[in-house]
Amino acid sequence: MPAGYFDSGTGSCAGVGTYFQLRLLAKTPVVATLGTPAKPQVVRTYDLSAYCRENERVHQFDKPLKIFVYYSDSEIAGLEESQLEIFRYD
């Protein structure tokens, strides 16, 4: 996320900066709980959350977010790089 990302928002979040929390999750319990996506290779699982105040989650932004995922060649060994995708579960 860009440093200082700001979302003017509406309601109680209007004019408040947005804070992001990214946590790497253990893959096995996530897949066991949520199931496997249609394309079954899961390399990593994360929880990405946004807040405008402590414990007040942000679910919509004025502008699109860009997410970059960095990985090593060994992490995607045997996979076609052009076929990598990010799946969202809400």
N, C-alpha and C positions, 0 to 999 in steps of 0.2 A: 504494500500500500504506500502511496506517496506520503512522505513525512508531512505532518500538518494537514492531512486530508480534512476538508471541511464540508459539511453537508448542511445547507441552510434549513432543510426540512420544514416540517409544519408541526403544529400542535406543541406538545411539551418539549420537543427537541429543537424547535426553531432557533436558529442562530447559535447553536452549541456545537463545538467540535466533536468529531466522531473518533472513538478509540476502538482499535481492533485487537482481538485476542486470537492467536493462532496456537493450537495445541496439536502436537503429533500424538495420535492415538494408536494403541496396540491393535494391529490388523485383525487378529484372530477373533477376539470378542466382538468387534464391530461387525464383521462378516457373519458371525454366528447369530447375532441379534437381528441385523437388517437384511441378511441374505446377500447373495452375490448378484452384481449387476448383469445385464444381458451379455456383456463382453466380460467374461469371468476373471480375467487377470487383474488382481488388485495389488498394486505395488506399495502404496502408502495410503493411510487414512488420516484425515485432519478434521478438527473442529474449528471452524472460522466463525467468530462472533463479532458483532459490532455493537457498541454502546455509546449513548450520548451522555448518560449520567450513570453513576454506579447502579447496577442492576436494572437499567432501563435499556432494553435491546432496541436496535435500529433494524428495520426489516426492508426499508426502501430508501433509495438515494436519488438525488437530483441528477447525478451523472453516473454513467456506467463505471464499474470498477474493473481494473485490469489485474489479473492474477498471474504471476509468473511462478512456475515450478521448475526448480533446478534438480538435476539428477545426473548420476554418473553412468557411463556406458555399462558398467557391471550391474547396475540396478535394473536396466532394461534389456539385459542380454536375452536374446531369443525373441524379442518383441520388435515389431516394425514401428520405428519412431513416428512415422506419419499417421499411425493409427492410434496414438496415445490421446486420451480424452480425460476431462475432468467430469466426474459425476457428482450430482448434488442430491442430497437427501435432507429434507426439511421436516 
